[in-house]
Amino acid sequence: MFVVIQTGGKQINVSYGQEIFVEKLVGKAKDKIIFDKILMIDQQFGKPFLKGAEVHGEIIKQDKSKKIRVFKYKPKKNSKTMYGHRQPYTKVLITDILLGGKSLVDKKTEQSKPVIKDEVKKEVISEVVTPIIKEPKSVVSKVKKELTKEKVVKTKSVVKDNITEPDNTKTVVSEGNLKTIFDHKNMTVKVVKEDDENNKK
């Protein structure tokens, strides 16, 4: 269950049975406390707070956090100050969550939740993963064969496209004054100048 409460100017996500640290509240250890500023319970939102919603808790202890050192120094003024600070806090155990006067927590089921052990996790993972692990080699080999077949077919088609038809026995390529004539039947190449051809005519 997803519950957001507001206390001490902060918003805290809480759940049943959780121990939280909040800004100091009035009370002693084992005193009951009620948080009435509830922003959200699951998918129900308040504007800004939910009406009739409460979170009950029990104070575990009142204490102070670790000391921090604060040092202030002003240059050229001969001013140095140092002091420590320990922020007080209250540790609270969440005992119940209410909406409209009815408890949203089934305490019996919450206390006896089944915990999945490592062995059970391994069995579940093995059942899901093993069929995927057993067959990849055959699948990969099939895919490779299909890909190689496609490649061979493509290369053949490319070679066929490059082969000239028997009707076109000669091809002429002109570059400036030079002409190169390729004879495909005799497999010969001739280079001729245009001036020489004009003189022959």
Protein Blocks (a to p, Z undefined) as FASTA:
>chain_A
ZZdddeehiacdddehiacdddddeddehiacddfbdfbghjaccdfbcehiacddddfb
dcdddddddddddehklpacdddddddddddddfbdceehiafbdfklmmmcccddfklm
mmmmmmmmmmmmmmmmmmmmmmmmmmmmmmmmmmmmmmmmmpccfklmbccddehjbccd
ddfklopaddddfklmmmmZZ
